[in-house]
Amino acid sequence: MDFWETIERRHSVRRFNADHDVAPEIVERILRAAILAPSAGNCQPWHFFVVRDAEIKELLAEAAGGQRFVAEAPVVIVVCAEPARSSARYGSRGSSLYCLQDTAAATEHILLAATASGLGSCWVGAFSERAAAQALRLPGHLRPVAMVPIGYPLRPTVRKTARRGLDEVVTYV
């Protein structure tokens, strides 16, 4: 799939084909795309949890306010920030902002790589960080910032969601 087609096809998928698993090599390729994301000072303040365990996915769905599709996806990648990696170079701005920007860039790479691989995905940011951290038994130095359920869409669709026009969001100076 060409880059522009990938960008145009990417949309949130919340219904997955339960009979079609995602091969480990595809997940690894998606993770390789994630680690190619830019990061401030090349600190790479991220850690990824690949969740296939049904009980943990259930806990993550509960942490996400009962969003069932999280548990129903074959794979959930939880993107975590490691604020200390950024703060070592950039102080409080690194730990409060840069590590979040960097993990957001990695998350977007995951979404695009999933789309390019013929998979559906959804960026889930609405969740209890504490509950997600408990579900994964995260060490204290990691902060969960995004969950990305991934799988083959139940029904292949190319959804066109409304976007604000450039005239509304761009100012040339």
Secondary structure, 3 states (H helix, E strand, C coil): CCHHHHHHHCCECCCECCCCCCCHHHHHHHHHHHCCCCCHHHCCCEEEEEECCHHHHHHHHHHCCCCCHHHHCCEEEEEEECHHHHHHHHHHHHHHHHHHHHHHHHHHHHHHHHHHCCCEECCECCCCHHHHHHHHCCCCCCEEEEEEEEECECCCCCCCCCCCCHHHHCCCC
